[in-house]
Amino acid sequence: MDFGKLPIQEIDKVNFTFQTDNTFNEKVLGNMPVRKPIVHVGCPVWSNKDWNGKIYPHSAKTADYLSLYSRQFNTIELNVTHYQIPSEETIERWKEETADNFTFCTKFPQIISHDKMLQKAESLTEAFCRKILDLDEKLGMPFLQLAPYFTPKQFYALEKYLKDLPAELRIAVEFRHEDWFNNEKIWQEALSLLNHYGHGTVITDVAGRRDVVHQSLSNKIATIRWVGNEHSSDRQRVDEWIQKLKMWFHQGLEEAYIFVHICESTFAPELALYWIQQLNKHCGLTLKEPKFLPKVEQMSLF
């Protein structure tokens, strides 16, 4: 993910300290501990040849990747739907090829979110929602990524769009334009809007845009897009998130979706494993850990 990406030499200058939790969280969570929160941890792709011999068999084929991935992780940030609405056949194939407890977190098509800016997109939205609802129990948290040029001036377009979504569909919304966060009144109104319709926020933890790590919840489901840098700070940042989630679970957070981005996804499985291990250790969870194949040492010919 290029949004908020910094050159590696700039990472040491970043203050990764969290913002203070938004006061809206108190209204949402209710301060009632959740003993067994539901947690999903996954990557932004399932097709990566660099994972052959790592979490996939050495001989794994592209056609095998989805099935293999779903037996290692319990969710996926599904970016392919950002570029096209899947066919009925594709939806059925995804359901058939994946493990029973697996969920797809579908990204709204960019033609709706970026090109049309949520306006005059009724037929496209209806088609998209109808298809993803066919995922049934395998539909995770769909998320609407607003365009970086979608500002608070389009607030009423967002309100109308959310109002017209199917009543049974709950989504998370990712805000990117700085003006959503620069005005506290506007941000509180945005959170109230999402809360009114039962929708959540996307919290994006990325080095170059610390305002989007906003620590604001509008329902009892946290959606976190975490972007590592292949830097010594990565695991410390995960550790801090674990303590944050532990606190939120104690306050009433019921569910969390965590998507791990790093280095074109090459090392996403390693960082996702670390997330899972630390969640199990500190939050009393029993998430299944991905299994890595033993490393094969190449023998010298001389």
C-alpha positions, 0 to 999 in steps of 0.5 A: 500500500503506497498511501502514507508510505515513506522512504526507509531513511525517514522512518526513524523520524516518525513519532509512532505514538498513538493519539488519545482515544476519541471520547466517542469510544466511551459511548460506543463501547459502554465499558462492558468487558468482552470475554471472547472477542472475535478476531480476524487477522489476514493479509492483503493478498493470497497470491504471492509466489514468494510464499511458496516454500514458506506457508505454501508448498514449494510446488503450489500453483496459482490456482491453489493459493486461495485454498491454501491461504484460507487454511493459514489465515481466517480473513483477507483484505479483498482488493480485487473488488476495488477494480471489478464487481465479482461474478456469481461464478467467482463468488461461488468459487471463493466460497467453495475453495475456502475453509469454513471459518474464512471471511472475505473483507471486500473493498468497494469498487473504485468506480463508486468511491473514487470516480463517482464520489458516491453519487449517481452510483445506485445501480453499481452499488446495488449490483456490488452489494447483491454479489457480496451478500451472496458470500453469506457467512463468509462475508467479513467486514466490507470497507468503503475507502473514500477517495483522498479528495473526498472532503467534508464538503461531500458529507451529505453525499456520504450520508445519503449513500450510507442511508441507501445501503441494504439494511443488513449490510454493515461496513467500515469507512476509511477517511483519507482527506486531512480535513476530516481530522482537522476539525473536531466538530466535523469528525464527531459528526462523521462518527455519529453518522456512522454510528447511526447506521451501525457502520464502523471506521477503518483505522490505518496505521501508516508512517506518513499519515499519523492523522489516519491512526485516529483511535476512533470507533463508531461501533463495536468492531475495529478494522485496522489496516496496519502497514509495516516498514521492514524496520526495527520499529515494526514489532514495537508498533504491533506490541502497542496495538496489542495493548490497545486492543486488550484495553478495548476488549475490556471496555466492550470491543466485540470484534476486530479485523486486522490486515497486515501490509508490509514490503509488497506482502513478501513478509506479511505472513511473518508479521501476521504470525507475530500479531496472532502470537501476541494476541493469543498471549496478551488477550487470552485468545486461541487464534490459529497460527499459520504454519511455516515450512522448514527452511531448506538450506542450499548445499554448495556444489564445491 
